[in-house]
Amino acid sequence: MASRQSKEQKDTVGRVMHEFKHGELETSRGRKVKNPKQAIAIGLREAGASKYESKSKNQENLKRTKAREWRGVTERDRSERSGGREATRSHLYAEAKRRNIPGRSKMSKNELERSTIVAGRHVPTGH
């Protein structure tokens, strides 16, 4: 592990700890992280600052994490995109109806969300 972290690494660790603090950090299996030491380990690994990884693996991890952040795949980006509100099933259904998506009446909320994202770029959540 480097004795000093780069700005990118500090930002990534900060984002991961913010997600942990707000209960948004999940393991790779989808379970919420409750242990602060596990959150730190995840942050260091994502930031490419783990002392248990080789230098090349750390660089690869940081590159992958920055690509995810740039694409907006992190939990913070998802919640900011929706303005802190999650779209309701009725709102998603109305959007699917507007886009004339077949089979929408039998779809669950998750299916509606996926189909509206596939049909367009983004699901507006404002009312």
KALINCOR-V441702 format. One record per residue. RES is the residue in three letters. NEAR is the number of other C-alpha atoms within 10 Angstrom. Layout:
# KALINCOR-V441702
RES/NEAR + RES/NEAR
This chain:
# KALINCOR-V441702
MET/14 + ALA/10 + SER/6 + ARG/9 + GLN/15 + SER/13 + LYS/9 + GLU/13 + GLN/21 + LYS/16 + ASP/14 + THR/22 + VAL/24 + GLY/16 + ARG/18 + VAL/25 + MET/19 + HIS/15 + GLU/18 + PHE/21 + LYS/14 + HIS/9 + GLY/12 + GLU/17 + LEU/23 + GLU/17 + THR/12 + SER/8 + ARG/6 + GLY/8 + ARG/10 + LYS/13 + VAL/18 + LYS/14 + ASN/9 + PRO/12 + LYS/10 + GLN/13 + ALA/22 + ILE/17 + ALA/15 + ILE/21 + GLY/23 + LEU/24 + ARG/22 + GLU/23 + ALA/28 + GLY/30 + ALA/27 + SER/20 + LYS/12 + TYR/10 + GLU/14 + SER/13 + LYS/15 + SER/9 + LYS/15 + ASN/21 + GLN/16 + GLU/15 + ASN/20 + LEU/20 + LYS/15 + ARG/15 + THR/20 + LYS/17 + ALA/12 + ARG/12 + GLU/16 + TRP/11 + ARG/10 + GLY/14 + VAL/12 + THR/17 + GLU/16 + ARG/18 + ASP/15 + ARG/14 + SER/13 + GLU/11 + ARG/16 + SER/15 + GLY/12 + GLY/12 + ARG/12 + GLU/13 + ALA/16 + THR/12 + ARG/16 + SER/11 + HIS/19 + LEU/24 + TYR/20 + ALA/14 + GLU/19 + ALA/22 + LYS/15 + ARG/10 + ARG/13 + ASN/11 + ILE/15 + PRO/11 + GLY/10 + ARG/19 + SER/11 + LYS/9 + MET/14 + SER/13 + LYS/17 + ASN/11 + GLU/14 + LEU/24 + GLU/22 + ARG/14 + SER/19 + THR/23 + ILE/13 + VAL/11 + ALA/14 + GLY/10 + ARG/8 + HIS/12 + VAL/20 + PRO/14 + THR/16 + GLY/10 + HIS/5
